[in-house]
Amino acid sequence: MLADGFQIPPIFHPTHLASHINLPRQLATCITLVKMWHGQCPGAEEIVRATIRQELDQLMDNLDELDETRLLSSLQAVVIYTIILLAPSTASQNKNCMSEDAIFRKVEIFVWHVVRGGLFLPEERAQTRPSWENWVHVNSKRRAILALYLLHWAYSVLHKVPCFDCAELGFMPAPAPKVLWQAQTEQEWSNKYIHWLARWSGQIYLQAEFGHIQPGAILSPRAERWLGEADEFGFIMASILNATEFQPPGYKVRM
């Protein structure tokens, strides 16, 4: 999606990749490397992968020097790099589990660095409306972190290894509704946010509540309301919950 430029991945807000803004170096580099990966000539896979690994290492080495804007861009880049490094092209299917484990160790360090900076706005706790800029920023961080957890979950299912404990993210609000995430202007977002907050009586749906959804055809009213608002990224959560019902005997997924 980044290479084609027709639409953007759902971890990015439309304001991040607007044509009139100068991208942070971390994000500009990421898009350049993605296009290199997408358009690579046969036999060049390892060259591009090595470049991506170098960039990932550089991001890890400079975490303490990043302000909030560059930290978010770096986090989003890490999501994309992780996808590429875990999913080589069809021309190169050799897997190196040691290398993949090292990638996830770096990812985990990065995530906890971001988490320490906060994933909940004071206005959200006070059941009031934050600024659009702050709301976009914190929701983008949440989506990127959740994407990394989901990537590791998929990896753990494939290789039958323990996954990150998603309960660690239980305090975090679930992915924001489609109408808010895709709002084109601050005024549009502001009007819909007030309406949305009233729909939930200020008690927004949290990640931990996914763990309370019971198998069966009937959802709780809160789960049903959240699912009715979800965009394609949020809907991934429904597929994950369904998948956990069909694991091999003795294999436990922690959600």
Secondary structure as GFF3:
##gff-version 3
##sequence-region A 1 255
A	DSSP	three_ten_helix	14	17	.	.	.	ID=ss1
A	DSSP	alpha_helix	25	38	.	.	.	ID=ss2
A	DSSP	alpha_helix	45	61	.	.	.	ID=ss3
A	DSSP	three_ten_helix	63	65	.	.	.	ID=ss4
A	DSSP	alpha_helix	68	86	.	.	.	ID=ss5
A	DSSP	alpha_helix	97	116	.	.	.	ID=ss6
A	DSSP	alpha_helix	122	125	.	.	.	ID=ss7
A	DSSP	alpha_helix	132	159	.	.	.	ID=ss8
A	DSSP	three_ten_helix	166	169	.	.	.	ID=ss9
A	DSSP	alpha_helix	178	181	.	.	.	ID=ss10
A	DSSP	alpha_helix	186	199	.	.	.	ID=ss11
A	DSSP	three_ten_helix	207	212	.	.	.	ID=ss12
A	DSSP	alpha_helix	221	229	.	.	.	ID=ss13
A	DSSP	alpha_helix	232	243	.	.	.	ID=ss14
A	DSSP	three_ten_helix	244	246	.	.	.	ID=ss15
###
